[in-house]
Amino acid sequence: MNLNQPQEVINPLVEQLHDILLPDPIGWWPLAASVWALIIIALGLIIGLSAYFWHRYQQHSYKRTAIRDIKSLADQPDDTQLLQQLNATLKQVAITTYGRHQVAPLTDQAWLTFLNEKAQFIPQPENINQLMAYYGLKTPLTPMQRQRLIQYTQQWIKEHHL
């Protein structure tokens, strides 16, 4: 027997062996139950957050309307009219937010104190008392005073808290 020559297969079972067959690759469909759960949770979060932010947007429409009204007041030449309208706008926003029973009876210093309490982090301008004294306004407002009152009113409307 020669060792260099290949030996013939003697066992007939070996002849019946084939190459290893690989299974088909795993497809992406149908999705696994965990992927379906993740999709449902993600959709629920998206819908929930969308509803929350839409509701919040709708709730704050009164603020946007008031700020738009105040921006139109900047061109008001009459100081008395400006002060009356700023005060009226602040009252409307406060009544909408805190209720008529709490805000309507407030006048003069009580009103200014209320404004300060509900937005303590907003510094009141030095001439805030003129907001209450518009009936007896003897000296005209300087452009800087007008601007500070308008800015204070806008900032209070945007940032007051409950």
C-alpha positions as CSV (number, residue, x, y, z in Angstrom):
1,M,0.0,0.0,0.0
2,N,1.3,3.3,-1.0
3,L,0.9,6.1,1.5
4,N,1.1,8.9,-1.0
5,Q,-1.9,7.8,-3.0
6,P,-5.3,9.0,-1.8
7,Q,-7.5,6.3,-0.5
8,E,-10.8,5.7,-2.0
9,V,-13.8,6.1,0.2
10,I,-14.8,2.8,1.4
11,N,-17.7,3.8,3.6
12,P,-20.9,4.4,1.5
13,L,-22.4,6.7,4.2
14,V,-19.6,9.2,3.7
15,E,-20.6,9.5,0.1
16,Q,-24.1,10.6,1.1
17,L,-22.9,13.6,3.1
18,H,-23.5,17.1,1.6
19,D,-22.1,20.5,2.3
20,I,-23.6,22.3,5.4
21,L,-26.7,24.2,4.4
22,L,-27.2,27.6,6.1
23,P,-30.7,28.6,7.1
24,D,-32.3,31.6,5.3
25,P,-31.5,35.0,6.9
26,I,-34.0,36.2,9.5
27,G,-36.4,38.7,7.9
28,W,-37.5,41.9,9.5
29,W,-41.1,41.0,9.1
30,P,-43.1,40.0,11.2
31,L,-41.8,42.2,14.0
32,A,-41.1,40.8,17.4
33,A,-43.5,41.4,20.2
34,S,-41.0,43.6,22.0
35,V,-40.6,45.8,18.9
36,W,-44.4,46.2,18.7
37,A,-44.5,47.2,22.4
38,L,-41.7,49.7,21.8
39,I,-43.6,51.2,18.8
40,I,-46.8,51.5,20.8
41,I,-45.1,53.1,23.7
42,A,-43.3,55.6,21.4
43,L,-46.5,56.5,19.6
44,G,-48.3,56.9,23.0
45,L,-45.6,59.3,24.2
46,I,-45.7,61.3,21.0
47,I,-49.5,61.6,21.0
48,G,-49.5,62.4,24.8
49,L,-46.8,65.1,24.5
50,S,-48.5,66.6,21.4
51,A,-51.8,66.8,23.3
52,Y,-50.1,68.3,26.3
53,F,-48.3,71.0,24.4
54,W,-51.3,71.8,22.3
55,H,-53.4,72.2,25.4
56,R,-50.8,74.4,27.0
57,Y,-50.6,76.5,23.8
58,Q,-54.4,76.9,23.9
59,Q,-54.3,77.8,27.6
60,H,-51.8,80.6,27.1
61,S,-53.6,82.2,24.2
62,Y,-54.8,85.0,26.5
63,K,-51.2,85.9,27.1
64,R,-50.3,86.1,23.4
65,T,-53.4,88.3,22.8
66,A,-52.5,90.7,25.7
67,I,-48.9,91.0,24.6
68,R,-50.1,91.8,21.0
69,D,-52.4,94.4,22.4
70,I,-49.6,96.0,24.4
71,K,-47.3,96.1,21.4
72,S,-49.9,98.1,19.6
73,L,-50.0,100.6,22.6
74,A,-46.4,101.6,22.1
75,D,-47.4,104.2,19.5
76,Q,-50.1,105.7,21.8
77,P,-49.2,109.4,22.0
78,D,-51.4,110.2,25.0
79,D,-49.8,109.1,28.3
80,T,-53.1,108.9,30.2
81,Q,-54.6,106.6,27.5
82,L,-51.4,104.5,27.6
83,L,-51.5,104.1,31.4
84,Q,-55.2,103.3,31.4
85,Q,-54.8,100.6,28.7
86,L,-51.7,99.1,30.4
87,N,-53.6,98.9,33.7
88,A,-56.7,97.5,32.0
89,T,-54.7,94.8,30.2
90,L,-52.9,93.8,33.4
91,K,-56.3,93.5,35.1
92,Q,-57.7,91.4,32.3
93,V,-54.8,89.0,32.4
94,A,-54.9,88.8,36.2
95,I,-58.7,88.2,36.3
96,T,-58.2,85.5,33.7
97,T,-55.5,83.8,35.7
98,Y,-56.5,84.3,39.3
99,G,-60.3,84.9,39.1
100,R,-62.5,87.9,39.4
101,H,-63.2,87.5,43.1
102,Q,-59.5,87.8,43.9
103,V,-58.4,90.6,41.5
104,A,-61.4,92.8,40.9
105,P,-61.5,94.5,44.3
106,L,-57.8,95.4,44.2
107,T,-56.9,99.1,43.7
108,D,-54.1,101.5,44.2
109,Q,-51.3,100.1,46.4
110,A,-53.1,96.7,46.9
111,W,-53.0,96.2,43.2
112,L,-49.3,97.1,42.9
113,T,-48.6,94.7,45.8
114,F,-50.6,92.0,44.1
115,L,-48.6,92.5,40.9
116,N,-45.3,92.3,42.8
117,E,-46.4,89.2,44.8
118,K,-47.3,87.3,41.7
119,A,-44.0,88.0,39.9
120,Q,-41.5,88.9,42.6
121,F,-38.6,88.0,40.3
122,I,-39.6,90.8,37.9
123,P,-38.2,94.2,39.1
124,Q,-40.9,96.9,39.1
125,P,-39.9,100.1,37.5
126,E,-39.4,103.2,39.7
127,N,-42.4,104.9,38.1
128,I,-44.8,102.0,38.7
129,N,-47.0,104.2,40.9
130,Q,-47.8,106.2,37.8
131,L,-49.7,103.2,36.6
132,M,-52.3,104.0,39.3
133,A,-52.1,107.8,39.1
134,Y,-53.1,108.1,35.5
135,Y,-56.2,110.2,36.4
136,G,-54.1,112.9,38.0
137,L,-51.0,112.6,35.8
138,K,-49.5,116.1,35.9
139,T,-46.1,115.5,34.2
140,P,-45.8,113.7,30.9
141,L,-43.9,110.4,30.8
142,T,-40.4,110.4,29.4
143,P,-39.8,107.9,26.6
144,M,-37.7,105.8,29.0
145,Q,-40.5,105.7,31.6
146,R,-43.0,104.7,28.9
147,Q,-40.7,102.0,27.6
148,R,-40.1,100.6,31.2
149,L,-43.8,100.4,31.9
150,I,-44.5,98.7,28.7
151,Q,-41.7,96.2,29.2
152,Y,-42.7,95.5,32.8
153,T,-46.3,94.9,31.6
154,Q,-45.2,92.5,28.9
155,Q,-42.8,90.7,31.2
156,W,-45.4,90.4,33.9
157,I,-47.9,88.9,31.5
158,K,-45.4,86.4,30.2
159,E,-43.9,85.3,33.5
160,H,-46.4,85.7,36.3
161,H,-47.1,82.5,38.3
162,L,-50.0,81.0,40.1
